[in-house]
Amino acid sequence: MTAKSWFKLHSFAGFAFGLLLLLVCFTGTLAVVSHEIQYLADQKYRALSERQGPVPWQVLEQNLAKAYPDYQISNLNVPEQWYLAGSVSLNKGSEFLFVYFDPASGALTGEGQWGTVSRFLRNLHMYLSLGPTGKIVVTSLSFLLLIILVSSFYVYRQWWRKGFQLPSATKVSSRTFWSDWHKWTGIWCWGFILLMFLTGLWYFTEHFLLKFKVEHYPNAPKLELVTAQYQALSLTELMQAAQKARPELDIRALNYPLSERNAVVVVGQDNSLLVRDRANRIYLNPVTAQVIQIQRAADLKALAYIADMADPLHFGNFAGLGVKLLYFVFGLGFTFLVAGGIWMHWLRTKRQQPQLIRWLGWSGGLSSVLVIAALVVTSVQFSQREVENLPLSPQLGALH
């Protein structure tokens, strides 16, 4: 291929679905710091102090029982970042509620509904709020990233000489300004975009592994049907049993089952490299707290380990605020690359005075429709949550 052919390919990959790619990049960038945005907006999302040891589960449960005696716990989560409050999902019939707490003391910090800034951004970023079809559309963009990454080497020759030289063009209205800054930003963001391509490609692959039920992750154990009256144990009792089974585990989350055949799932971190909390699991009998099965991150096979690495690598939530901010900066750079590419395409073609529809083309038109549909549907649906099955957990008021 000639240099001109590579340029056309690079331009097509960046512009064809540029508006959609811009939306996904920008919402993903904001999603990285979505919990920090909530932290700044409302004090209920803020931890009161840094946690030095295990969460005081008994104190937390007592506080929940006093404030919400008619509710049941569905699940709870403790964030990686110490400054963020933990959250508990509560149900009372069809009513749903988030309650936030300080992981260090178990004190309650506030309550809220399903619709949050984080939920809005993640729904929009991950699948455009368009279900499985939206997931395929978003993850398919990884193939465009591959074309952009490969073609950039042929479009920008001897790029390694330019990385430490700031562009000299200062006239914002000129195409030279946008071209120079586009190239310079691309050099510094190339590795980040490669990471987004790899994780996006995994999400695309994982979608079809799940769709066609290809085994790639350990199955959860099933319980025998309970013949006697079903009475799940308290949060405190279950957490004590889980901690006893794995004393070194920093417990981060618990999920009560929705069916009598399912176990309670407790997850956490054990210093394994770059994995989600769910990589380490303890399955408990909800009635007896007996340990049914233990899953360790170190024992996972390659595909399963990749599945649990993807989210931390994609969103940068595997460490502290510094890593998140680094991802945020690179995300802004990536967003600038996409926006700048679209603008340069316009500057290159505006002399021909094309109509908007003709300039966008069929791919740009489709991209525009998807962007508008995603924004509308997400705005309407992100705060809606239907409770289909109640958790098999005890009523909080009955525990004390």
C-alpha positions as CSV (number, residue, x, y, z in Angstrom):
1,M,0.0,0.0,0.0
2,T,1.1,3.5,-0.7
3,A,1.4,6.3,1.9
4,K,-1.7,7.8,0.3
5,S,-3.7,4.6,0.7
6,W,-2.6,4.3,4.3
7,F,-3.8,7.8,4.9
8,K,-7.2,7.1,3.4
9,L,-7.6,4.0,5.5
10,H,-6.6,5.9,8.6
11,S,-9.0,8.7,7.8
12,F,-11.8,6.3,7.1
13,A,-11.3,4.4,10.3
14,G,-11.3,7.6,12.4
15,F,-14.2,9.3,10.6
16,A,-16.6,6.6,9.4
17,F,-18.0,6.1,12.9
18,G,-16.2,9.0,14.4
19,L,-19.2,10.4,16.3
20,L,-20.0,7.1,17.9
21,L,-16.3,6.6,18.7
22,L,-16.2,10.1,20.2
23,L,-19.2,9.3,22.4
24,V,-17.7,6.1,23.7
25,C,-14.3,7.7,24.3
26,F,-15.7,10.7,26.1
27,T,-18.1,8.7,28.3
28,G,-15.4,6.2,29.1
29,T,-13.1,8.9,30.1
30,L,-15.7,10.4,32.5
31,A,-16.7,6.9,33.7
32,V,-13.1,6.4,35.0
33,V,-13.6,9.2,37.5
34,S,-17.4,8.8,37.8
35,H,-17.2,7.8,41.5
36,E,-14.9,10.8,42.1
37,I,-17.5,13.1,40.4
38,Q,-20.1,11.7,42.8
39,Y,-17.7,12.2,45.7
40,L,-17.4,15.9,44.9
41,A,-21.1,16.3,44.3
42,D,-22.5,14.7,47.5
43,Q,-21.0,13.8,50.9
44,K,-22.9,10.6,51.1
45,Y,-20.4,9.1,48.7
46,R,-17.4,10.0,50.9
47,A,-15.8,7.7,53.4
48,L,-15.3,9.3,56.8
49,S,-11.8,7.9,57.4
50,E,-9.3,5.5,55.9
51,R,-9.9,1.8,56.6
52,Q,-7.0,0.0,58.3
53,G,-8.5,-3.5,58.7
54,P,-11.7,-5.5,57.9
55,V,-15.0,-3.7,57.6
56,P,-16.9,-3.9,61.0
57,W,-19.7,-5.9,59.5
58,Q,-21.6,-6.4,62.7
59,V,-21.7,-2.6,63.4
60,L,-22.8,-2.0,59.8
61,E,-25.6,-4.6,60.0
62,Q,-26.8,-3.1,63.4
63,N,-26.9,0.4,61.9
64,L,-28.8,-0.9,58.9
65,A,-31.3,-2.8,61.1
66,K,-32.0,0.3,63.1
67,A,-32.5,2.6,60.1
68,Y,-34.1,0.1,57.7
69,P,-35.8,-2.7,59.8
70,D,-38.3,-3.6,57.0
71,Y,-35.6,-4.1,54.3
72,Q,-33.5,-7.0,53.1
73,I,-29.9,-6.9,52.0
74,S,-29.4,-7.9,48.4
75,N,-25.7,-7.2,48.0
76,L,-23.0,-4.8,49.2
77,N,-19.7,-3.5,47.9
78,V,-16.6,-1.8,49.3
79,P,-14.6,0.2,46.7
80,E,-10.9,-0.2,46.1
81,Q,-10.3,3.5,46.8
82,W,-10.3,4.3,50.6
83,Y,-11.9,7.7,50.2
84,L,-15.1,6.3,48.7
85,A,-18.1,5.1,50.7
86,G,-19.3,1.5,50.4
87,S,-22.8,0.7,49.2
88,V,-25.5,-1.7,50.2
89,S,-28.4,-2.6,48.0
90,L,-31.6,-3.0,50.0
91,N,-35.0,-4.3,49.0
92,K,-38.5,-4.0,50.5
93,G,-40.9,-5.7,48.1
94,S,-40.5,-4.0,44.8
95,E,-38.8,-1.0,46.4
96,F,-35.1,-0.6,45.9
97,L,-32.6,1.6,47.8
98,F,-28.9,2.2,47.9
99,V,-27.5,2.9,51.4
100,Y,-23.9,4.2,51.7
101,F,-21.6,3.6,54.6
102,D,-18.1,4.3,55.9
103,P,-16.1,1.1,55.5
104,A,-13.8,2.0,58.4
105,S,-16.5,2.5,61.0
106,G,-19.7,1.0,59.6
107,A,-21.5,4.3,60.0
108,L,-24.2,5.2,57.5
109,T,-23.5,8.2,55.3
110,G,-26.7,8.5,53.3
111,E,-29.1,6.8,50.8
112,G,-30.0,7.1,47.1
113,Q,-31.7,5.5,44.2
114,W,-30.5,3.4,41.3
115,G,-29.9,6.3,38.9
116,T,-26.4,7.8,39.6
117,V,-23.8,9.6,37.5
118,S,-21.7,6.4,37.5
119,R,-24.7,4.3,36.2
120,F,-25.5,6.8,33.5
121,L,-21.9,7.0,32.1
122,R,-21.3,3.3,32.3
123,N,-24.6,2.3,30.7
124,L,-23.9,4.7,27.9
125,H,-20.2,3.7,27.5
126,M,-20.6,-0.1,27.7
127,Y,-23.6,-0.8,25.6
128,L,-25.3,2.5,24.7
129,S,-28.3,1.4,26.8
130,L,-29.3,-0.7,23.7
131,G,-28.9,-4.2,25.2
132,P,-26.8,-6.9,23.6
133,T,-26.9,-5.1,20.2
134,G,-25.4,-2.1,21.8
135,K,-22.7,-4.2,23.4
136,I,-21.7,-5.6,20.0
137,V,-21.7,-2.2,18.4
138,V,-19.4,-0.7,21.1
139,T,-17.0,-3.6,21.3
140,S,-16.8,-3.8,17.5
141,L,-15.2,-0.3,17.6
142,S,-12.1,-2.2,18.7
143,F,-11.5,-3.2,15.1
144,L,-11.5,0.4,14.1
145,L,-8.9,1.0,16.8
146,L,-6.7,-1.7,15.3
147,I,-6.8,-0.1,11.9
148,I,-6.0,3.3,13.4
149,L,-3.1,1.9,15.4
150,V,-1.5,0.1,12.5
151,S,-2.1,2.8,9.9
152,S,-0.7,5.5,12.1
153,F,2.8,4.1,11.7
154,Y,2.6,4.6,7.9
155,V,0.8,7.9,8.1
156,Y,3.3,9.5,10.5
157,R,6.8,8.5,9.4
158,Q,9.7,8.7,11.9
159,W,7.2,9.5,14.7
160,W,9.8,8.6,17.4
161,R,11.7,11.9,16.6
162,K,8.7,14.1,17.3
163,G,7.4,12.9,20.7
164,F,9.4,15.4,22.7
165,Q,8.9,18.3,20.4
166,L,5.7,20.4,21.0
167,P,4.0,21.4,17.8
168,S,4.8,25.0,16.8
169,A,1.5,25.8,15.0
170,T,-0.7,28.1,17.2
171,K,-3.4,29.2,14.8
172,V,-6.4,27.2,16.0
173,S,-8.4,27.7,12.8
174,S,-5.6,26.2,10.6
175,R,-5.5,22.6,9.5
176,T,-1.8,22.6,10.4
177,F,-2.5,23.3,14.0
178,W,-4.9,20.4,14.3
179,S,-2.7,18.0,12.3
180,D,0.4,18.7,14.3
181,W,-1.4,18.4,17.7
182,H,-3.2,15.3,16.4
183,K,0.1,13.6,15.6
184,W,1.8,14.6,18.8
185,T,-1.1,13.5,21.0
186,G,-1.3,10.2,19.0
187,I,2.3,9.4,19.8
188,W,1.7,9.8,23.6
189,C,-1.6,8.0,23.5
190,W,-0.6,5.1,21.3
191,G,0.0,2.7,24.1
192,F,-3.2,3.6,25.9
193,I,-5.2,3.1,22.7
194,L,-3.5,-0.3,22.2
195,L,-4.7,-1.2,25.7
196,M,-8.3,0.0,24.9
197,F,-8.1,-2.1,21.7
198,L,-7.0,-5.3,23.5
199,T,-9.6,-5.0,26.3
200,G,-12.3,-4.0,23.8
201,L,-11.4,-7.0,21.7
202,W,-11.8,-9.2,24.8
203,Y,-15.2,-7.7,25.6
204,F,-16.3,-8.5,22.0
205,T,-15.0,-12.1,22.3
206,E,-16.4,-12.6,25.8
207,H,-19.9,-11.5,24.6
208,F,-20.0,-14.4,22.1
209,L,-18.4,-16.8,24.5
210,L,-21.3,-16.1,26.9
211,K,-23.9,-16.0,24.1
212,F,-22.9,-19.5,22.8
213,K,-22.3,-20.8,26.3
214,V,-18.6,-21.6,25.7
215,E,-17.1,-22.6,29.0
216,H,-14.2,-20.3,29.9
217,Y,-14.9,-19.4,33.5
218,P,-15.5,-21.7,36.6
219,N,-19.2,-22.4,37.2
220,A,-20.8,-21.5,40.5
221,P,-21.8,-24.5,42.6
222,K,-25.5,-25.4,43.0
223,L,-27.1,-26.3,46.3
224,E,-29.6,-29.1,46.9
225,L,-33.1,-28.0,47.3
226,V,-34.0,-27.1,50.8
227,T,-36.9,-29.1,52.2
228,A,-37.1,-27.4,55.6
229,Q,-38.0,-23.8,56.1
230,Y,-35.4,-21.6,54.3
231,Q,-33.8,-19.0,56.6
232,A,-30.7,-17.3,55.5
233,L,-28.1,-16.2,58.0
234,S,-27.2,-12.6,58.9
235,L,-24.5,-10.6,57.1
236,T,-22.3,-10.8,60.2
237,E,-22.5,-14.6,60.5
238,L,-21.7,-15.1,56.8
239,M,-18.8,-12.6,56.8
240,Q,-17.3,-14.3,59.8
241,A,-17.5,-17.7,58.1
242,A,-15.9,-16.3,54.9
243,Q,-13.1,-14.6,56.8
244,K,-12.4,-17.7,58.7
245,A,-12.1,-19.7,55.5
246,R,-9.7,-17.2,54.0
247,P,-8.2,-15.0,56.8
248,E,-5.9,-13.2,54.3
249,L,-8.7,-12.1,52.0
250,D,-9.7,-8.4,52.1
251,I,-13.5,-8.9,51.7
252,R,-15.0,-6.4,49.3
253,A,-18.5,-7.6,48.4
254,L,-21.3,-10.1,49.2
255,N,-24.3,-11.2,47.2
256,Y,-27.2,-13.0,48.7
257,P,-28.8,-15.6,46.3
258,L,-32.0,-15.0,44.4
259,S,-32.8,-18.8,44.3
260,E,-32.6,-21.6,46.8
261,R,-30.3,-23.5,44.5
262,N,-27.7,-20.7,44.6
263,A,-25.0,-20.0,47.2
264,V,-24.0,-16.7,48.9
265,V,-21.0,-15.3,47.1
266,V,-18.3,-13.4,49.0
267,V,-15.5,-11.8,46.9
268,G,-12.4,-9.8,47.7
269,Q,-8.7,-9.1,47.1
270,D,-5.6,-11.2,48.1
271,N,-2.9,-9.1,46.3
272,S,-3.3,-11.1,43.1
273,L,-2.1,-9.0,40.1
274,L,-4.6,-6.8,38.3
275,V,-7.8,-8.7,38.8
276,R,-11.4,-7.8,39.8
277,D,-12.6,-8.7,43.3
278,R,-14.7,-11.5,41.8
279,A,-11.5,-13.5,40.9
280,N,-11.4,-14.6,44.6
281,R,-14.7,-16.1,45.6
282,I,-16.0,-17.9,48.6
283,Y,-19.3,-19.8,48.1
284,L,-21.3,-20.3,51.3
285,N,-24.5,-22.1,52.2
286,P,-26.8,-19.2,53.1
287,V,-28.6,-21.3,55.8
288,T,-25.6,-22.9,57.6
289,A,-22.6,-20.7,56.5
290,Q,-20.8,-23.9,55.4
291,V,-18.1,-23.2,52.9
292,I,-19.1,-25.0,49.6
293,Q,-16.3,-23.9,47.3
294,I,-13.4,-21.5,47.3
295,Q,-12.1,-19.9,44.1
296,R,-8.6,-18.3,44.1
297,A,-7.3,-16.0,41.5
298,A,-4.0,-17.8,41.4
299,D,-5.8,-21.0,40.3
300,L,-7.7,-19.5,37.4
301,K,-6.9,-20.7,33.9
302,A,-5.7,-18.2,31.3
303,L,-9.1,-17.2,29.8
304,A,-10.7,-16.8,33.2
305,Y,-7.8,-14.7,34.4
306,I,-8.1,-12.5,31.4
307,A,-11.8,-12.1,32.0
308,D,-11.0,-10.8,35.5
309,M,-8.2,-8.5,34.3
310,A,-10.1,-6.8,31.6
311,D,-12.1,-4.3,33.7
312,P,-9.2,-3.1,35.9
313,L,-7.1,-2.6,32.8
314,H,-9.9,-0.9,30.9
315,F,-11.0,1.5,33.6
316,G,-7.9,1.9,35.7
317,N,-9.6,1.1,39.0
318,F,-6.9,-1.4,40.2
319,A,-5.0,1.1,42.4
320,G,-5.4,4.6,43.9
321,L,-6.5,8.0,42.6
322,G,-3.2,8.6,40.8
323,V,-3.8,5.7,38.4
324,K,-7.4,6.9,37.8
325,L,-6.2,10.4,37.0
326,L,-3.6,9.0,34.6
327,Y,-6.3,7.1,32.8
328,F,-8.4,10.2,32.8
329,V,-5.7,12.3,31.1
330,F,-5.0,9.7,28.5
331,G,-8.7,9.3,27.9
332,L,-9.0,13.1,27.3
333,G,-6.1,12.8,24.9
334,F,-7.8,9.9,23.0
335,T,-11.1,12.0,22.9
336,F,-9.1,14.9,21.5
337,L,-7.7,12.6,18.8
338,V,-11.1,11.5,17.7
339,A,-12.6,15.0,17.8
340,G,-9.6,16.5,16.0
341,G,-9.7,13.8,13.3
342,I,-13.4,14.6,12.6
343,W,-12.6,18.4,12.5
344,M,-9.7,17.9,10.2
345,H,-11.9,15.9,7.9
346,W,-14.3,18.8,7.8
347,L,-11.5,21.3,7.1
348,R,-10.3,19.2,4.3
349,T,-13.7,18.9,2.6
350,K,-15.4,22.2,3.4
351,R,-14.1,23.9,0.3
352,Q,-16.4,21.6,-1.7
353,Q,-19.3,22.9,0.4
354,P,-20.9,19.5,0.9
355,Q,-24.3,19.0,2.5
356,L,-24.2,17.7,6.0
357,I,-25.7,14.3,5.0
358,R,-23.3,13.9,2.1
359,W,-20.3,14.9,4.3
360,L,-21.3,12.3,7.0
361,G,-22.0,9.5,4.5
362,W,-24.0,6.5,5.4
363,S,-21.7,5.5,8.2
364,G,-21.6,8.9,9.7
365,G,-25.4,9.1,9.4
366,L,-25.8,5.7,11.1
367,S,-23.3,6.8,13.8
368,S,-25.3,10.0,14.4
369,V,-28.6,8.0,14.8
370,L,-26.9,5.6,17.2
371,V,-25.5,8.5,19.3
372,I,-28.8,10.3,19.5
373,A,-30.7,7.1,20.3
374,A,-28.2,6.1,23.0
375,L,-28.4,9.5,24.7
376,V,-32.2,9.5,24.7
377,V,-32.6,5.9,25.9
378,T,-30.0,6.3,28.6
379,S,-31.5,9.5,29.8
380,V,-34.9,7.8,30.1
381,Q,-33.8,4.4,31.4
382,F,-30.7,4.8,33.6
383,S,-32.6,5.5,36.8
384,Q,-35.1,2.7,36.3
385,R,-34.7,-0.7,37.9
386,E,-37.2,-3.4,38.1
387,V,-36.9,-5.9,41.0
388,E,-37.8,-9.2,39.5
389,N,-36.7,-11.5,42.3
390,L,-36.2,-10.7,45.9
391,P,-33.0,-11.7,47.7
392,L,-33.2,-14.7,50.0
393,S,-31.9,-12.8,52.9
394,P,-33.4,-12.1,56.4
395,Q,-35.3,-9.0,57.1
396,L,-33.0,-6.7,58.9
397,G,-35.4,-5.9,61.8
398,A,-35.8,-9.6,62.6
399,L,-32.1,-9.9,63.5
400,H,-32.0,-7.8,66.6
